[in-house]
Amino acid sequence: NNPVKKNSSEEKIHLQPGMYGTVSVLIKEWKSLTVVPVSAVQRDQLEQPYVVVVSDNVCHKKPVEIVFNDAKTVGIESNIKVGEIVVLNPAGNLKDGQKIVLKAK
């Protein structure tokens, strides 16, 4: 926006070509955040996000809370543990509790 106000006063400053300023960016650090590809996150009928994990060849829908989305990966807070198998692109016909066969690549 032009003009802008100084933080320390109500004085208005009109930005001109060649002027520069200082920007502070707040960055949050997550110590143990699960990150999955965007394609792994689905939404239910109420638009609540979830991922499908496989345990003992059975699908389980696990609700998640999205912390960030950079269009390639999604940071999620959830009860997903390191080492669990996450379905990267679950088809809409996968049901909670459905048995599947995993094939190695």
LINDA-V53186 format. One record per residue. N is the residue number from 0. PSI is psi in radians with two decimals (* if undefined). Layout:
n->[N	N]
psi->[PSI	PSI]
//
This chain:
n->[0	1	2	3	4	5	6	7	8	9	10	11	12	13	14	15	16	17	18	19	20	21	22	23	24	25	26	27	28	29	30	31	32	33	34	35	36	37	38	39	40	41	42	43	44	45	46	47	48	49	50	51	52	53	54	55	56	57	58	59	60	61	62	63	64	65	66	67	68	69	70	71	72	73	74	75	76	77	78	79	80	81	82	83	84	85	86	87	88	89	90	91	92	93	94	95	96	97	98	99	100	101	102	103	104]
psi->[2.48	2.09	2.80	2.79	2.49	2.51	-0.64	-0.19	-3.11	0.13	2.34	2.40	2.28	2.08	2.38	2.70	2.37	-0.26	2.70	2.88	-3.07	2.41	2.35	2.29	2.22	2.14	2.31	2.43	2.24	2.15	-0.70	1.17	2.30	2.30	2.24	2.78	2.65	-0.65	-0.32	-0.32	2.18	3.00	2.46	-3.01	-0.44	0.19	0.39	2.27	2.57	2.84	2.75	2.16	2.74	2.22	2.16	0.76	0.47	2.34	2.44	2.20	2.22	2.11	2.55	2.82	2.13	2.20	-0.70	2.76	1.96	0.35	-0.18	-0.76	2.78	2.24	2.22	2.54	2.18	-3.04	0.46	2.34	2.68	2.32	-0.25	2.59	2.10	2.27	2.10	-0.57	1.28	2.34	2.68	-0.28	0.08	2.23	2.65	2.22	-0.04	2.39	2.43	2.90	2.16	2.38	2.33	2.59	*]
//
